[in-house]
Amino acid sequence: MRQLRVYQTQAVVIKQTGLGEADKILTLFTPDLGKVKAVAKGVRRPGSKLGGAVEPLTHSLMTLAKGRNLDIVTQSQIIDGFATLKSDLWKVSCGFYVLELVDAFAVEGSANRDMFELALDAFRYLCQDEDGGDTILRHFELHLLSMVGYCPQLHRCVGCSSSIGSQRNFFSAEQGGLLCSCCGSRDGSSHILSLRALKVLRLWQKSSYPEASRVKVDGKLAEELQQVISQYIRYILQREVKSTKWLQELKKFAVDNTRRGVYNARQSSKTVSDERKLCRLITPGLSKKFNA
């Protein structure tokens, strides 16, 4: 059967880079084709009909034509632009973190509808969130890891297969899960995991986000959960997730300046223009993501 030259798909733009004076190369994430690289021609010209429909953190219905090297976006209609997410610096930063993980774990040409829906759900929940987004990100990370075959073992020791009780336990990123007190004390790369953190991880690993969001997590526990999962992801990827550092810097910036009564980064950025200025002030990294 002859392959169709034109096809239609839902897509989220993961990232974009300039091509010449008017075009952009897009990395798309789709439910049935995985990651797809495509060209959006003329999109950098004023008045382009593609415009905001091919911006990062936008869920669109796209029509593409098969190209020799890269497919070409011919039409794009916004399904959800996640405007609330994009109008808040903290939330949009969390959204870019989600996109970076999708880019790291998704495979070109390999369908993954569950991962696509998981990412969209994360964006929707971030739009509605009023608690800082930590639970949304941890829930997303755990379920993403399960989908790609890296579900951490949280019920038995990965060293000796013994059941995990309420005694002091450890988490090993290298071994992919929990170590009992005996095995963990002999593993120099593992870290102690509190019983509270273990209970929360077990619950979030098997629950939907509405169920996970009912768990009240204080600052100390939130930091422990973030560190455990981030270390595990870093070990799997064998590199840092760039957005993690930005989120840490932004959170510190917000806390430090709120204490002085100067600026609350989560509440005071009301427009994307303001966010761009703040991004350039703190670090050039994120402003490149807006303006690539």
C-alpha positions, 0 to 999 in steps of 0.5 A: 500500500502506498504511504500517504504523503499528508497526515494529521496528528495531535502534537505537543511542541517539545522544542524549536530552533531557528532555520534560516530567516523565517523557518523553524525546526520543531520537535513534536511529541505525538500519541501515535508516532512518538517524537517527530521532527518537522519544519514550520515554514515562514513561521517567524514572519509577522502574520504567519498563519501557524503562529502560536499553534506551533509554540512549545507547551501548546497542544495542537492538531497538525497537518503535515506533509512527508518530506525527504528529510523532515516533514513539513507542517502545513496547518496547525490548529490549537486544541489547548494553549494552556494560557494559565500555565504560560502566564505564571513563571513558576508554572511555565518552568514546571511545564518545560521540565515536563517537556524535557523529560518527555524529550529524554524518554520518548522515542522517535517513531514509537507510539506512546499514547499513555505518555502523551496523555500523562504529559497533557494531564500534567499541563492541565493540573499545573494550570489549576494548581495552587500548591506549587506543583511539586506533587504534580511533578513527582506524580508525573515522574513516577508514572513516566518511569513506570511507562518506560520500564524504570519503575523503582522497586519500593516493596522489596530489597533490590539487594537480597529480595527481603520484604521492606519493613518500617526499619531504616531503609535506603534508596539506591539509584544504581540498583533501581529501588530500596535496600534494606538496612543491612544491604544499604549500610554496605552500599556507599552510593545509597541514601537513607529514605524516611518512612514518610517518603516511602509511604508517599512514593508507594501511594503515588506510584499506583494512584491517579493524580486526584488521589495523590493530591490529597496527600499533604506534603510539608517542605522537608518531605517535598525536598526529600521526594524531589531529591530521591527521584531526581537522583534516580532520573539523573542516573538513568539518563547519565546526565543532569536534567537542565530544567531541574537546576532552573527550578531550584534557582527559581524556588530559592529566588522566590523564597529569598526575596519573599522573606525580604518582602521584595518579590514573589516569583510565583505570584507577581509575574502576570505576563509572558513579557514580565517572565522573559525579563525576569528570566534574562535577569536571573539566568539566560537559560530559560529565555532561550526556550521562550525565544528559540 
